[in-house]
Amino acid sequence: MLHNAPTIAIKTSPFFFWDAIAKRFRRKDNGQFVGTSRMVEERDQYLAKEKQINLELSQKLFNREIDIATFERQFKRNLVRVYTVQYIMAKGGRANMNQRDWGILGAAIKKQYVYANQFMLELAAGRYTENQFRVVANRMGLYTDSSSQMYERGKTELISGGTLVLPAYPGDGSTICMSRDRCHWRHIETDTQWESYWTLEAGAKHCDTCVGRASEWNPLINPKDIVVVEEE
């Protein structure tokens, strides 16, 4: 659970808001709907900024401006931030977070800490030389990219109210390209089911796993639980 985590000022976007009735994002200036591709662009722009922070932190470590303990604290703080921002962005703001959301987020971060601890042990053991700060930053970027799974999970939770759980999420490490797959889920809701499409980002390189999922889950059908009320 992350209720006691440091407060992070998060806004979905100064230009977007979540329309709970239409279950879509809208522009604040004109009320027009914002498509999935635009939201993905927003997400990717944010990740690019986080990766620059990774690079600067790695440089400080190898320039001996900070020690390994300080590096670890800042790296993990950044990890919590990027995971939290991604999820809350997808949920349309902190006000839309509930107990289930914080639990999902906390479990995901805890899992990443297991991998991060191994990374820290390798750094402390001197696995990387002083001229490999970019290699270290690139590995840090894998954690940043993996936060895309939280955006996709948060988006799915938002539109379905927690009733739709999918077998995999882009960035969760279950593909050949691991955390760097350039995919997203697209959902269509009907009266009886959810139709979910594993969608490849146009112009990006995709691994065989992602291509296979785009073919197999086209769509992935999840029936809704329908209660039939008999007339007296």
C-alpha positions in Angstrom: 0.0 0.0 0.0 1.3 3.5 -0.8 -0.9 5.7 1.3 2.2 6.7 3.4 4.3 7.4 0.3 5.6 11.0 -0.2 3.0 13.2 -1.7 3.4 13.6 -5.4 1.8 16.5 -7.3 0.2 14.8 -10.2 -2.1 16.2 -12.9 -3.5 14.1 -15.7 -2.9 17.1 -18.0 -3.7 20.7 -17.9 -5.7 20.2 -21.1 -7.6 17.0 -20.4 -10.3 15.8 -18.0 -12.1 12.4 -17.6 -15.7 12.3 -18.6 -17.1 9.6 -16.3 -20.4 9.3 -18.3 -18.8 8.9 -21.7 -15.9 7.0 -20.2 -13.4 9.0 -22.3 -11.0 11.9 -21.9 -12.1 15.4 -23.2 -10.2 18.5 -23.9 -10.8 21.3 -21.3 -10.9 24.1 -23.9 -13.6 22.8 -26.3 -14.9 19.5 -24.7 -13.8 17.4 -27.7 -12.9 13.8 -27.0 -9.2 12.9 -26.8 -8.3 9.7 -28.6 -6.2 6.8 -27.3 -3.3 7.8 -29.5 -3.1 11.3 -28.1 -3.1 10.0 -24.6 -0.3 7.6 -25.5 1.7 10.5 -26.9 1.3 12.3 -23.6 2.5 9.2 -21.8 5.5 8.8 -24.1 6.5 12.5 -23.7 6.4 12.1 -19.9 8.6 8.9 -20.1 11.2 10.8 -22.2 11.5 13.3 -19.4 11.9 10.6 -16.8 14.7 9.0 -18.9 16.6 12.2 -18.9 16.4 12.3 -15.1 17.9 8.7 -15.2 20.8 9.9 -17.3 21.6 12.8 -15.1 21.4 10.6 -12.0 23.7 8.0 -13.5 26.2 10.8 -14.4 26.2 12.0 -10.8 27.0 8.5 -9.6 29.9 7.9 -12.0 31.2 11.5 -11.5 31.3 10.6 -7.7 29.0 13.5 -6.9 26.8 11.0 -5.0 27.4 7.7 -3.4 25.7 4.4 -4.2 23.3 4.7 -1.2 22.1 8.1 -2.4 21.8 6.8 -5.9 19.6 3.9 -4.7 17.4 6.2 -2.7 16.8 8.6 -5.6 16.4 5.8 -8.1 13.7 4.1 -6.0 12.0 7.4 -5.4 11.9 8.0 -9.1 10.6 4.5 -9.6 7.7 5.1 -7.2 7.0 8.4 -8.9 6.8 7.2 -12.5 4.7 4.2 -11.5 2.3 6.4 -9.6 2.1 9.1 -12.2 1.3 6.6 -14.9 -1.5 4.9 -13.0 -3.0 8.2 -11.8 -2.8 9.7 -15.2 -4.8 6.8 -16.6 -7.3 7.0 -13.8 -8.0 10.6 -14.6 -6.5 12.1 -11.4 -5.8 11.2 -7.8 -9.4 11.9 -6.8 -10.4 8.8 -8.8 -8.1 6.5 -6.9 -9.7 4.0 -4.6 -8.4 1.3 -2.2 -8.2 -1.3 -4.9 -6.1 1.1 -7.1 -3.6 1.8 -4.3 -3.3 -2.0 -3.7 -2.6 -2.7 -7.4 0.0 0.1 -7.5 1.7 -1.0 -4.3 2.0 -4.6 -5.4 3.5 -3.6 -8.8 6.1 -1.3 -7.1 7.0 -4.0 -4.6 7.7 -6.4 -7.5 9.9 -3.9 -9.2 11.9 -3.4 -6.0 12.9 -7.0 -6.1 14.6 -6.4 -9.5 15.9 -3.0 -8.5 17.7 -4.5 -5.4 19.6 -6.9 -7.7 20.5 -4.0 -9.9 21.9 -2.1 -6.9 24.0 -5.2 -5.8 25.5 -5.3 -9.3 26.4 -1.6 -9.2 27.9 -1.9 -5.7 30.0 -4.9 -6.9 31.6 -2.8 -9.7 30.0 -4.5 -12.6 29.9 -1.2 -14.6 33.0 0.9 -15.3 33.1 4.7 -15.1 32.5 5.1 -18.8 29.4 3.1 -18.8 27.1 5.6 -17.2 24.9 5.5 -20.3 24.6 1.8 -20.0 23.4 2.2 -16.5 21.0 4.9 -17.6 19.7 2.6 -20.3 19.0 -0.2 -17.7 17.3 2.4 -15.5 15.1 3.2 -18.6 13.9 -0.4 -18.6 12.2 0.3 -15.2 10.8 3.6 -16.6 9.4 1.9 -19.6 7.9 -0.9 -17.5 5.7 1.7 -15.8 3.6 1.7 -19.0 1.9 -1.4 -17.6 0.5 0.9 -14.9 -1.0 3.3 -17.4 -2.7 0.4 -19.2 -3.8 -1.2 -15.9 -5.2 2.1 -14.6 -7.0 2.8 -17.9 -8.6 -0.7 -17.8 -9.6 -0.2 -14.1 -11.1 3.2 -14.9 -13.3 2.2 -17.8 -14.5 -1.0 -16.3 -14.8 -0.1 -12.6 -12.4 -3.0 -11.8 -14.5 -5.7 -13.5 -12.1 -6.2 -16.4 -8.8 -8.0 -15.7 -6.6 -8.9 -18.7 -4.0 -11.6 -19.1 -1.2 -9.2 -19.8 -0.4 -5.5 -20.1 2.1 -3.7 -22.3 5.3 -3.1 -20.4 4.8 -5.9 -17.9 7.8 -7.9 -19.1 5.8 -10.8 -20.5 6.9 -10.2 -24.1 10.2 -10.8 -25.9 10.8 -7.0 -25.9 10.1 -7.0 -22.2 9.2 -3.5 -20.9 9.8 -1.8 -24.2 6.9 -3.0 -26.3 5.2 -0.2 -28.1 1.6 -1.4 -27.7 -1.6 -0.4 -25.9 -5.0 -1.9 -25.2 -8.0 -0.5 -27.0 -11.4 -1.4 -25.4 -14.9 -1.5 -26.8 -17.8 -2.0 -24.4 -21.1 -3.6 -25.4 -24.1 -4.5 -23.3 -22.9 -8.0 -22.8 -19.1 -8.0 -23.1 -15.7 -6.2 -23.3 -13.9 -6.4 -26.6 -10.2 -5.7 -26.0 -7.7 -5.2 -28.8 -3.9 -5.5 -28.3 -2.9 -2.6 -30.6 0.6 -2.1 -32.1 1.9 1.4 -32.1 2.2 2.6 -35.7 5.8 3.0 -37.0 7.4 1.2 -34.1 9.4 -2.0 -34.2 7.5 -4.9 -32.6 8.6 -8.3 -31.3 7.1 -11.6 -32.3 5.1 -11.8 -29.0 3.4 -8.5 -29.6 2.7 -9.2 -33.2 1.2 -12.6 -32.1 -1.0 -10.9 -29.5 -2.2 -8.3 -31.9 -3.4 -11.2 -34.1 -4.8 -13.4 -31.3 -6.3 -10.7 -29.2 -8.2 -9.0 -32.0 -10.3 -8.8 -30.0 -10.0 -10.6 -26.7 -13.6 -11.2 -25.5 -14.5 -10.9 -21.9 -18.2 -11.5 -21.2 -19.9 -9.3 -18.5 -21.7 -10.8 -15.6 -25.3 -10.2 -16.4 -28.0 -10.6 -13.8 -31.3 -11.6 -15.2 -34.3 -10.4 -13.2 -37.4 -12.4 -13.9 -40.7 -10.6 -14.1 -43.2 -11.6 -11.5 
